[in-house]
Amino acid sequence: MPDISALKADADAVSQIIAAAAASDAAYRLDDGRLVVSAFNAGLNPPAWWQAIFDQLKSRGIKVAFVPTFLGWGGQAASFAAISHGFSDWGTATANSSDGMKREPVSRS
């Protein structure tokens, strides 16, 4: 899970981190062999930026199932849908806000 808050748009560093994880036998893969990859605060970079990274990794034999972690997934879901296997949200620090998040997916379907 590269931290995009720290790495910003450093595509080389993000690619290296993902490739290093792909080399591990412990890395989680789907039944079709794709490496499950997340990134903290993935929305700091646009989907096209991510797609370029995935294309580069694919040329190296690393196929990715992307599950980006957002700080507020609702505003990002539509633009990331085409490149994502699923979505994750960092969440909230309060119980009241947590209750509201439980209804989020239902209200957007």
C-alpha positions as protocol buffer text, in pm:
chain_id: "A"
residue {
  index: 1
  type: MET
  ca { x: 0 y: 0 z: 0 }
}
residue {
  index: 2
  type: PRO
  ca { x: 207 y: 294 z: -123 }
}
residue {
  index: 3
  type: ASP
  ca { x: 130 y: 613 z: 70 }
}
residue {
  index: 4
  type: ILE
  ca { x: 47 y: 869 z: -198 }
}
residue {
  index: 5
  type: SER
  ca { x: 31 y: 1145 z: 64 }
}
residue {
  index: 6
  type: ALA
  ca { x: 406 y: 1094 z: 102 }
}
residue {
  index: 7
  type: LEU
  ca { x: 506 y: 978 z: -246 }
}
residue {
  index: 8
  type: LYS
  ca { x: 285 y: 1229 z: -433 }
}
residue {
  index: 9
  type: ALA
  ca { x: 333 y: 1178 z: -810 }
}
residue {
  index: 10
  type: ASP
  ca { x: 659 y: 981 z: -788 }
}
residue {
  index: 11
  type: ALA
  ca { x: 555 y: 713 z: -1037 }
}
residue {
  index: 12
  type: ASP
  ca { x: 894 y: 539 z: -1026 }
}
residue {
  index: 13
  type: ALA
  ca { x: 876 y: 491 z: -649 }
}
residue {
  index: 14
  type: VAL
  ca { x: 516 y: 368 z: -663 }
}
residue {
  index: 15
  type: SER
  ca { x: 601 y: 122 z: -943 }
}
residue {
  index: 16
  type: GLN
  ca { x: 904 y: -6 z: -750 }
}
residue {
  index: 17
  type: ILE
  ca { x: 698 y: -60 z: -434 }
}
residue {
  index: 18
  type: ILE
  ca { x: 432 y: -255 z: -624 }
}
residue {
  index: 19
  type: ALA
  ca { x: 691 y: -460 z: -815 }
}
residue {
  index: 20
  type: ALA
  ca { x: 868 y: -547 z: -489 }
}
residue {
  index: 21
  type: ALA
  ca { x: 540 y: -667 z: -340 }
}
residue {
  index: 22
  type: ALA
  ca { x: 468 y: -869 z: -654 }
}
residue {
  index: 23
  type: ALA
  ca { x: 795 y: -1055 z: -608 }
}
residue {
  index: 24
  type: SER
  ca { x: 681 y: -1190 z: -271 }
}
residue {
  index: 25
  type: ASP
  ca { x: 512 y: -1530 z: -243 }
}
residue {
  index: 26
  type: ALA
  ca { x: 309 y: -1380 z: 44 }
}
residue {
  index: 27
  type: ALA
  ca { x: 146 y: -1116 z: -180 }
}
residue {
  index: 28
  type: TYR
  ca { x: -229 y: -1157 z: -216 }
}
residue {
  index: 29
  type: ARG
  ca { x: -348 y: -1246 z: -565 }
}
residue {
  index: 30
  type: LEU
  ca { x: -689 y: -1314 z: -711 }
}
residue {
  index: 31
  type: ASP
  ca { x: -769 y: -1649 z: -869 }
}
residue {
  index: 32
  type: ASP
  ca { x: -683 y: -1503 z: -1210 }
}
residue {
  index: 33
  type: GLY
  ca { x: -331 y: -1419 z: -1086 }
}
residue {
  index: 34
  type: ARG
  ca { x: -371 y: -1042 z: -1051 }
}
residue {
  index: 35
  type: LEU
  ca { x: -185 y: -882 z: -762 }
}
residue {
  index: 36
  type: VAL
  ca { x: -423 y: -699 z: -529 }
}
residue {
  index: 37
  type: VAL
  ca { x: -286 y: -347 z: -484 }
}
residue {
  index: 38
  type: SER
  ca { x: -413 y: -62 z: -273 }
}
residue {
  index: 39
  type: ALA
  ca { x: -273 y: 286 z: -221 }
}
residue {
  index: 40
  type: PHE
  ca { x: -340 y: 526 z: 63 }
}
residue {
  index: 41
  type: ASN
  ca { x: -501 y: 850 z: -56 }
}
residue {
  index: 42
  type: ALA
  ca { x: -498 y: 722 z: -413 }
}
residue {
  index: 43
  type: GLY
  ca { x: -718 y: 1009 z: -533 }
}
residue {
  index: 44
  type: LEU
  ca { x: -429 y: 1254 z: -513 }
}
residue {
  index: 45
  type: ASN
  ca { x: -331 y: 1127 z: -857 }
}
residue {
  index: 46
  type: PRO
  ca { x: -581 y: 1098 z: -1144 }
}
residue {
  index: 47
  type: PRO
  ca { x: -692 y: 764 z: -1290 }
}
residue {
  index: 48
  type: ALA
  ca { x: -480 y: 821 z: -1604 }
}
residue {
  index: 49
  type: TRP
  ca { x: -168 y: 845 z: -1384 }
}
residue {
  index: 50
  type: TRP
  ca { x: -255 y: 515 z: -1222 }
}
residue {
  index: 51
  type: GLN
  ca { x: -336 y: 353 z: -1556 }
}
residue {
  index: 52
  type: ALA
  ca { x: 11 y: 447 z: -1683 }
}
residue {
  index: 53
  type: ILE
  ca { x: 165 y: 272 z: -1382 }
}
residue {
  index: 54
  type: PHE
  ca { x: -49 y: -38 z: -1434 }
}
residue {
  index: 55
  type: ASP
  ca { x: 44 y: -45 z: -1804 }
}
residue {
  index: 56
  type: GLN
  ca { x: 412 y: -25 z: -1714 }
}
residue {
  index: 57
  type: LEU
  ca { x: 376 y: -304 z: -1459 }
}
residue {
  index: 58
  type: LYS
  ca { x: 180 y: -518 z: -1707 }
}
residue {
  index: 59
  type: SER
  ca { x: 468 y: -485 z: -1955 }
}
residue {
  index: 60
  type: ARG
  ca { x: 682 y: -643 z: -1680 }
}
residue {
  index: 61
  type: GLY
  ca { x: 434 y: -928 z: -1635 }
}
residue {
  index: 62
  type: ILE
  ca { x: 261 y: -783 z: -1327 }
}
residue {
  index: 63
  type: LYS
  ca { x: -116 y: -763 z: -1363 }
}
residue {
  index: 64
  type: VAL
  ca { x: -295 y: -558 z: -1097 }
}
residue {
  index: 65
  type: ALA
  ca { x: -639 y: -560 z: -932 }
}
residue {
  index: 66
  type: PHE
  ca { x: -654 y: -207 z: -790 }
}
residue {
  index: 67
  type: VAL
  ca { x: -846 y: -131 z: -470 }
}
residue {
  index: 68
  type: PRO
  ca { x: -768 y: 234 z: -402 }
}
residue {
  index: 69
  type: THR
  ca { x: -807 y: 373 z: -51 }
}
residue {
  index: 70
  type: PHE
  ca { x: -963 y: 719 z: -48 }
}
residue {
  index: 71
  type: LEU
  ca { x: -1023 y: 987 z: 208 }
}
residue {
  index: 72
  type: GLY
  ca { x: -1389 y: 1012 z: 108 }
}
residue {
  index: 73
  type: TRP
  ca { x: -1455 y: 757 z: -165 }
}
residue {
  index: 74
  type: GLY
  ca { x: -1786 y: 897 z: -285 }
}
residue {
  index: 75
  type: GLY
  ca { x: -1632 y: 1187 z: -472 }
}
residue {
  index: 76
  type: GLN
  ca { x: -1378 y: 959 z: -641 }
}
residue {
  index: 77
  type: ALA
  ca { x: -1577 y: 646 z: -725 }
}
residue {
  index: 78
  type: ALA
  ca { x: -1706 y: 743 z: -1069 }
}
residue {
  index: 79
  type: SER
  ca { x: -1370 y: 854 z: -1205 }
}
residue {
  index: 80
  type: PHE
  ca { x: -1184 y: 550 z: -1067 }
}
residue {
  index: 81
  type: ALA
  ca { x: -1445 y: 283 z: -1150 }
}
residue {
  index: 82
  type: ALA
  ca { x: -1291 y: 179 z: -1481 }
}
residue {
  index: 83
  type: ILE
  ca { x: -949 y: 102 z: -1329 }
}
residue {
  index: 84
  type: SER
  ca { x: -1061 y: -40 z: -992 }
}
residue {
  index: 85
  type: HIS
  ca { x: -1150 y: -386 z: -867 }
}
residue {
  index: 86
  type: GLY
  ca { x: -1313 y: -226 z: -561 }
}
residue {
  index: 87
  type: PHE
  ca { x: -1288 y: 76 z: -332 }
}
residue {
  index: 88
  type: SER
  ca { x: -1171 y: 140 z: 21 }
}
residue {
  index: 89
  type: ASP
  ca { x: -1214 y: 442 z: 244 }
}
residue {
  index: 90
  type: TRP
  ca { x: -980 y: 539 z: 527 }
}
residue {
  index: 91
  type: GLY
  ca { x: -1285 y: 605 z: 740 }
}
residue {
  index: 92
  type: THR
  ca { x: -1355 y: 839 z: 1021 }
}
residue {
  index: 93
  type: ALA
  ca { x: -1257 y: 887 z: 1381 }
}
residue {
  index: 94
  type: THR
  ca { x: -1603 y: 932 z: 1531 }
}
residue {
  index: 95
  type: ALA
  ca { x: -1889 y: 691 z: 1595 }
}
residue {
  index: 96
  type: ASN
  ca { x: -2151 y: 931 z: 1454 }
}
residue {
  index: 97
  type: SER
  ca { x: -1965 y: 967 z: 1125 }
}
residue {
  index: 98
  type: SER
  ca { x: -1917 y: 590 z: 1111 }
}
residue {
  index: 99
  type: ASP
  ca { x: -2292 y: 535 z: 1121 }
}
residue {
  index: 100
  type: GLY
  ca { x: -2331 y: 764 z: 821 }
}
residue {
  index: 101
  type: MET
  ca { x: -2067 y: 572 z: 626 }
}
residue {
  index: 102
  type: LYS
  ca { x: -2261 y: 247 z: 662 }
}
residue {
  index: 103
  type: ARG
  ca { x: -2536 y: 391 z: 444 }
}
residue {
  index: 104
  type: GLU
  ca { x: -2303 y: 540 z: 182 }
}
residue {
  index: 105
  type: PRO
  ca { x: -2286 y: 245 z: -61 }
}
residue {
  index: 106
  type: VAL
  ca { x: -2662 y: 192 z: -49 }
}
residue {
  index: 107
  type: SER
  ca { x: -2737 y: 558 z: -113 }
}
residue {
  index: 108
  type: ARG
  ca { x: -2509 y: 559 z: -421 }
}
residue {
  index: 109
  type: SER
  ca { x: -2639 y: 245 z: -592 }
}
